[in-house]
């Protein structure tokens, strides 16, 4: 039985899936993420769901709870990135 089958997709979580992220300057993620999980910290260069480009420092094993449409290769040094998605 899938406990998620009859539920609306709430932004507050939990995520339905975890997608590996390969930073790319020109390509959006397959779905806008409700957050990112980072295995090895560093800097993230992201395009937010609002369309702004931001750089943020993150620690090892971090969860960044912000809507992300793209993770840019230029400026990103963090590795082991995973997008938390609803669909």
Phi and psi in radians as a Rosetta constraint file:
Dihedral C 1 N 2 CA 2 C 2 CIRCULARHARMONIC -1.743 0.35
Dihedral N 2 CA 2 C 2 N 3 CIRCULARHARMONIC 1.969 0.35
Dihedral C 2 N 3 CA 3 C 3 CIRCULARHARMONIC -1.208 0.35
Dihedral N 3 CA 3 C 3 N 4 CIRCULARHARMONIC -0.186 0.35
Dihedral C 3 N 4 CA 4 C 4 CIRCULARHARMONIC -1.649 0.35
Dihedral N 4 CA 4 C 4 N 5 CIRCULARHARMONIC -0.146 0.35
Dihedral C 4 N 5 CA 5 C 5 CIRCULARHARMONIC -1.093 0.35
Dihedral N 5 CA 5 C 5 N 6 CIRCULARHARMONIC -0.563 0.35
Dihedral C 5 N 6 CA 6 C 6 CIRCULARHARMONIC -1.923 0.35
Dihedral N 6 CA 6 C 6 N 7 CIRCULARHARMONIC 0.328 0.35
Dihedral C 6 N 7 CA 7 C 7 CIRCULARHARMONIC -1.863 0.35
Dihedral N 7 CA 7 C 7 N 8 CIRCULARHARMONIC 2.582 0.35
Dihedral C 7 N 8 CA 8 C 8 CIRCULARHARMONIC -1.206 0.35
Dihedral N 8 CA 8 C 8 N 9 CIRCULARHARMONIC 2.779 0.35
Dihedral C 8 N 9 CA 9 C 9 CIRCULARHARMONIC -1.511 0.35
Dihedral N 9 CA 9 C 9 N 10 CIRCULARHARMONIC 1.605 0.35
Dihedral C 9 N 10 CA 10 C 10 CIRCULARHARMONIC -1.382 0.35
Dihedral N 10 CA 10 C 10 N 11 CIRCULARHARMONIC 2.412 0.35
Dihedral C 10 N 11 CA 11 C 11 CIRCULARHARMONIC -1.172 0.35
Dihedral N 11 CA 11 C 11 N 12 CIRCULARHARMONIC -0.434 0.35
Dihedral C 11 N 12 CA 12 C 12 CIRCULARHARMONIC -1.280 0.35
Dihedral N 12 CA 12 C 12 N 13 CIRCULARHARMONIC -0.038 0.35
Dihedral C 12 N 13 CA 13 C 13 CIRCULARHARMONIC 1.714 0.35
Dihedral N 13 CA 13 C 13 N 14 CIRCULARHARMONIC 3.112 0.35
Dihedral C 13 N 14 CA 14 C 14 CIRCULARHARMONIC -1.349 0.35
Dihedral N 14 CA 14 C 14 N 15 CIRCULARHARMONIC 2.819 0.35
Dihedral C 14 N 15 CA 15 C 15 CIRCULARHARMONIC -1.157 0.35
Dihedral N 15 CA 15 C 15 N 16 CIRCULARHARMONIC 2.620 0.35
Dihedral C 15 N 16 CA 16 C 16 CIRCULARHARMONIC -1.512 0.35
Dihedral N 16 CA 16 C 16 N 17 CIRCULARHARMONIC -0.390 0.35
Dihedral C 16 N 17 CA 17 C 17 CIRCULARHARMONIC -2.724 0.35
Dihedral N 17 CA 17 C 17 N 18 CIRCULARHARMONIC 2.901 0.35
Dihedral C 17 N 18 CA 18 C 18 CIRCULARHARMONIC -2.248 0.35
Dihedral N 18 CA 18 C 18 N 19 CIRCULARHARMONIC 2.009 0.35
Dihedral C 18 N 19 CA 19 C 19 CIRCULARHARMONIC -1.896 0.35
Dihedral N 19 CA 19 C 19 N 20 CIRCULARHARMONIC 2.338 0.35
Dihedral C 19 N 20 CA 20 C 20 CIRCULARHARMONIC -1.130 0.35
Dihedral N 20 CA 20 C 20 N 21 CIRCULARHARMONIC 2.509 0.35
Dihedral C 20 N 21 CA 21 C 21 CIRCULARHARMONIC -2.027 0.35
Dihedral N 21 CA 21 C 21 N 22 CIRCULARHARMONIC 2.235 0.35
Dihedral C 21 N 22 CA 22 C 22 CIRCULARHARMONIC -1.927 0.35
Dihedral N 22 CA 22 C 22 N 23 CIRCULARHARMONIC 1.931 0.35
Dihedral C 22 N 23 CA 23 C 23 CIRCULARHARMONIC -0.963 0.35
Dihedral N 23 CA 23 C 23 N 24 CIRCULARHARMONIC 2.424 0.35
Dihedral C 23 N 24 CA 24 C 24 CIRCULARHARMONIC -2.653 0.35
Dihedral N 24 CA 24 C 24 N 25 CIRCULARHARMONIC 2.289 0.35
Dihedral C 24 N 25 CA 25 C 25 CIRCULARHARMONIC -1.254 0.35
Dihedral N 25 CA 25 C 25 N 26 CIRCULARHARMONIC -0.360 0.35
Dihedral C 25 N 26 CA 26 C 26 CIRCULARHARMONIC -2.021 0.35
Dihedral N 26 CA 26 C 26 N 27 CIRCULARHARMONIC -0.138 0.35
Dihedral C 26 N 27 CA 27 C 27 CIRCULARHARMONIC -2.145 0.35
Dihedral N 27 CA 27 C 27 N 28 CIRCULARHARMONIC 2.262 0.35
Dihedral C 27 N 28 CA 28 C 28 CIRCULARHARMONIC -1.264 0.35
Dihedral N 28 CA 28 C 28 N 29 CIRCULARHARMONIC 2.807 0.35
Dihedral C 28 N 29 CA 29 C 29 CIRCULARHARMONIC -1.114 0.35
Dihedral N 29 CA 29 C 29 N 30 CIRCULARHARMONIC 2.752 0.35
Dihedral C 29 N 30 CA 30 C 30 CIRCULARHARMONIC -1.058 0.35
Dihedral N 30 CA 30 C 30 N 31 CIRCULARHARMONIC -0.485 0.35
Dihedral C 30 N 31 CA 31 C 31 CIRCULARHARMONIC -2.546 0.35
Dihedral N 31 CA 31 C 31 N 32 CIRCULARHARMONIC 2.561 0.35
Dihedral C 31 N 32 CA 32 C 32 CIRCULARHARMONIC -1.099 0.35
Dihedral N 32 CA 32 C 32 N 33 CIRCULARHARMONIC 2.202 0.35
Dihedral C 32 N 33 CA 33 C 33 CIRCULARHARMONIC -1.440 0.35
Dihedral N 33 CA 33 C 33 N 34 CIRCULARHARMONIC 2.570 0.35
Dihedral C 33 N 34 CA 34 C 34 CIRCULARHARMONIC -1.510 0.35
Dihedral N 34 CA 34 C 34 N 35 CIRCULARHARMONIC -0.090 0.35
Dihedral C 34 N 35 CA 35 C 35 CIRCULARHARMONIC 3.088 0.35
Dihedral N 35 CA 35 C 35 N 36 CIRCULARHARMONIC 3.001 0.35
Dihedral C 35 N 36 CA 36 C 36 CIRCULARHARMONIC -2.161 0.35
Dihedral N 36 CA 36 C 36 N 37 CIRCULARHARMONIC 2.507 0.35
Dihedral C 36 N 37 CA 37 C 37 CIRCULARHARMONIC -1.881 0.35
Dihedral N 37 CA 37 C 37 N 38 CIRCULARHARMONIC 2.297 0.35
Dihedral C 37 N 38 CA 38 C 38 CIRCULARHARMONIC -2.097 0.35
Dihedral N 38 CA 38 C 38 N 39 CIRCULARHARMONIC 2.118 0.35
Dihedral C 38 N 39 CA 39 C 39 CIRCULARHARMONIC -1.364 0.35
Dihedral N 39 CA 39 C 39 N 40 CIRCULARHARMONIC -0.829 0.35
Dihedral C 39 N 40 CA 40 C 40 CIRCULARHARMONIC -2.103 0.35
Dihedral N 40 CA 40 C 40 N 41 CIRCULARHARMONIC 2.089 0.35
Dihedral C 40 N 41 CA 41 C 41 CIRCULARHARMONIC -1.151 0.35
Dihedral N 41 CA 41 C 41 N 42 CIRCULARHARMONIC 2.949 0.35
Dihedral C 41 N 42 CA 42 C 42 CIRCULARHARMONIC 2.803 0.35
Dihedral N 42 CA 42 C 42 N 43 CIRCULARHARMONIC -2.508 0.35
Dihedral C 42 N 43 CA 43 C 43 CIRCULARHARMONIC -1.874 0.35
Dihedral N 43 CA 43 C 43 N 44 CIRCULARHARMONIC 2.459 0.35
Dihedral C 43 N 44 CA 44 C 44 CIRCULARHARMONIC -1.981 0.35
Dihedral N 44 CA 44 C 44 N 45 CIRCULARHARMONIC 2.337 0.35
Dihedral C 44 N 45 CA 45 C 45 CIRCULARHARMONIC -1.955 0.35
Dihedral N 45 CA 45 C 45 N 46 CIRCULARHARMONIC 1.985 0.35
Dihedral C 45 N 46 CA 46 C 46 CIRCULARHARMONIC -2.245 0.35
Dihedral N 46 CA 46 C 46 N 47 CIRCULARHARMONIC 2.729 0.35
Dihedral C 46 N 47 CA 47 C 47 CIRCULARHARMONIC -1.834 0.35
Dihedral N 47 CA 47 C 47 N 48 CIRCULARHARMONIC 2.143 0.35
Dihedral C 47 N 48 CA 48 C 48 CIRCULARHARMONIC -1.347 0.35
Dihedral N 48 CA 48 C 48 N 49 CIRCULARHARMONIC 2.939 0.35
Dihedral C 48 N 49 CA 49 C 49 CIRCULARHARMONIC -1.041 0.35
Dihedral N 49 CA 49 C 49 N 50 CIRCULARHARMONIC -0.498 0.35
Dihedral C 49 N 50 CA 50 C 50 CIRCULARHARMONIC -1.312 0.35
Dihedral N 50 CA 50 C 50 N 51 CIRCULARHARMONIC -0.313 0.35
Dihedral C 50 N 51 CA 51 C 51 CIRCULARHARMONIC 1.801 0.35
Dihedral N 51 CA 51 C 51 N 52 CIRCULARHARMONIC 0.139 0.35
Dihedral C 51 N 52 CA 52 C 52 CIRCULARHARMONIC -1.587 0.35
Dihedral N 52 CA 52 C 52 N 53 CIRCULARHARMONIC 2.543 0.35
Dihedral C 52 N 53 CA 53 C 53 CIRCULARHARMONIC -1.687 0.35
Dihedral N 53 CA 53 C 53 N 54 CIRCULARHARMONIC 2.233 0.35
Dihedral C 53 N 54 CA 54 C 54 CIRCULARHARMONIC -2.325 0.35
Dihedral N 54 CA 54 C 54 N 55 CIRCULARHARMONIC 2.644 0.35
Dihedral C 54 N 55 CA 55 C 55 CIRCULARHARMONIC -2.093 0.35
Dihedral N 55 CA 55 C 55 N 56 CIRCULARHARMONIC 2.373 0.35
Dihedral C 55 N 56 CA 56 C 56 CIRCULARHARMONIC -2.524 0.35
Dihedral N 56 CA 56 C 56 N 57 CIRCULARHARMONIC 2.456 0.35
Dihedral C 56 N 57 CA 57 C 57 CIRCULARHARMONIC -1.527 0.35
Dihedral N 57 CA 57 C 57 N 58 CIRCULARHARMONIC 2.368 0.35
Dihedral C 57 N 58 CA 58 C 58 CIRCULARHARMONIC -2.279 0.35
Dihedral N 58 CA 58 C 58 N 59 CIRCULARHARMONIC 2.641 0.35
Dihedral C 58 N 59 CA 59 C 59 CIRCULARHARMONIC -1.584 0.35
Dihedral N 59 CA 59 C 59 N 60 CIRCULARHARMONIC 2.957 0.35
Dihedral C 59 N 60 CA 60 C 60 CIRCULARHARMONIC -0.984 0.35
Dihedral N 60 CA 60 C 60 N 61 CIRCULARHARMONIC 2.492 0.35
Dihedral C 60 N 61 CA 61 C 61 CIRCULARHARMONIC 0.995 0.35
Dihedral N 61 CA 61 C 61 N 62 CIRCULARHARMONIC 0.733 0.35
Dihedral C 61 N 62 CA 62 C 62 CIRCULARHARMONIC -1.637 0.35
Dihedral N 62 CA 62 C 62 N 63 CIRCULARHARMONIC 2.651 0.35
Dihedral C 62 N 63 CA 63 C 63 CIRCULARHARMONIC -2.034 0.35
Dihedral N 63 CA 63 C 63 N 64 CIRCULARHARMONIC 2.149 0.35
Dihedral C 63 N 64 CA 64 C 64 CIRCULARHARMONIC -1.798 0.35
Dihedral N 64 CA 64 C 64 N 65 CIRCULARHARMONIC 1.830 0.35
Dihedral C 64 N 65 CA 65 C 65 CIRCULARHARMONIC -1.503 0.35
Dihedral N 65 CA 65 C 65 N 66 CIRCULARHARMONIC 1.245 0.35
Dihedral C 65 N 66 CA 66 C 66 CIRCULARHARMONIC -2.468 0.35
Dihedral N 66 CA 66 C 66 N 67 CIRCULARHARMONIC 2.546 0.35
Dihedral C 66 N 67 CA 67 C 67 CIRCULARHARMONIC -1.166 0.35
Dihedral N 67 CA 67 C 67 N 68 CIRCULARHARMONIC 2.201 0.35
Dihedral C 67 N 68 CA 68 C 68 CIRCULARHARMONIC -2.206 0.35
Dihedral N 68 CA 68 C 68 N 69 CIRCULARHARMONIC 2.242 0.35
Dihedral C 68 N 69 CA 69 C 69 CIRCULARHARMONIC -1.789 0.35
Dihedral N 69 CA 69 C 69 N 70 CIRCULARHARMONIC -0.433 0.35
Dihedral C 69 N 70 CA 70 C 70 CIRCULARHARMONIC -2.629 0.35
Dihedral N 70 CA 70 C 70 N 71 CIRCULARHARMONIC 2.460 0.35
Dihedral C 70 N 71 CA 71 C 71 CIRCULARHARMONIC -1.936 0.35
Dihedral N 71 CA 71 C 71 N 72 CIRCULARHARMONIC 2.055 0.35
Dihedral C 71 N 72 CA 72 C 72 CIRCULARHARMONIC -1.455 0.35
Dihedral N 72 CA 72 C 72 N 73 CIRCULARHARMONIC 2.458 0.35
Dihedral C 72 N 73 CA 73 C 73 CIRCULARHARMONIC -1.214 0.35
Dihedral N 73 CA 73 C 73 N 74 CIRCULARHARMONIC -0.792 0.35
Dihedral C 73 N 74 CA 74 C 74 CIRCULARHARMONIC -1.194 0.35
Dihedral N 74 CA 74 C 74 N 75 CIRCULARHARMONIC 2.102 0.35
Dihedral C 74 N 75 CA 75 C 75 CIRCULARHARMONIC 1.664 0.35
Dihedral N 75 CA 75 C 75 N 76 CIRCULARHARMONIC -0.158 0.35
Dihedral C 75 N 76 CA 76 C 76 CIRCULARHARMONIC -1.700 0.35
Dihedral N 76 CA 76 C 76 N 77 CIRCULARHARMONIC 2.130 0.35
Dihedral C 76 N 77 CA 77 C 77 CIRCULARHARMONIC -2.024 0.35
Dihedral N 77 CA 77 C 77 N 78 CIRCULARHARMONIC -0.292 0.35
Dihedral C 77 N 78 CA 78 C 78 CIRCULARHARMONIC -1.159 0.35
Dihedral N 78 CA 78 C 78 N 79 CIRCULARHARMONIC 2.595 0.35
Dihedral C 78 N 79 CA 79 C 79 CIRCULARHARMONIC -2.316 0.35
Dihedral N 79 CA 79 C 79 N 80 CIRCULARHARMONIC 2.933 0.35
Dihedral C 79 N 80 CA 80 C 80 CIRCULARHARMONIC 1.225 0.35
Dihedral N 80 CA 80 C 80 N 81 CIRCULARHARMONIC 0.909 0.35
Dihedral C 80 N 81 CA 81 C 81 CIRCULARHARMONIC -1.652 0.35
Dihedral N 81 CA 81 C 81 N 82 CIRCULARHARMONIC 2.448 0.35
Dihedral C 81 N 82 CA 82 C 82 CIRCULARHARMONIC -2.421 0.35
Dihedral N 82 CA 82 C 82 N 83 CIRCULARHARMONIC 2.297 0.35
Dihedral C 82 N 83 CA 83 C 83 CIRCULARHARMONIC -1.542 0.35
Dihedral N 83 CA 83 C 83 N 84 CIRCULARHARMONIC 2.288 0.35
Dihedral C 83 N 84 CA 84 C 84 CIRCULARHARMONIC -1.567 0.35
Dihedral N 84 CA 84 C 84 N 85 CIRCULARHARMONIC 2.037 0.35
Dihedral C 84 N 85 CA 85 C 85 CIRCULARHARMONIC -2.170 0.35
Dihedral N 85 CA 85 C 85 N 86 CIRCULARHARMONIC 2.744 0.35
Dihedral C 85 N 86 CA 86 C 86 CIRCULARHARMONIC -1.662 0.35
Dihedral N 86 CA 86 C 86 N 87 CIRCULARHARMONIC -0.506 0.35
